[in-house]
């Protein structure tokens, strides 16, 4: 069985490059999470946010 989590990264953290988003993905990968998707959600805020969805096998994280 898989478990999922979503992390939102505000646009202010990715204005110049994506190094912050990469750091978040690498940190989560170290805990067993795989990136499922990366999407921009503009919603009400025209600048948008980066939405990263992760998954892993349930119970496979660090203790």
Secondary structure, DSSP 4 states (H G I P E B T S, - for coil): -EEEEEEEEEGGGSSS-SHHHHHHHHHHHHTT-EEEEEEEE-TT-TT-EEEEEEEEETT-S--
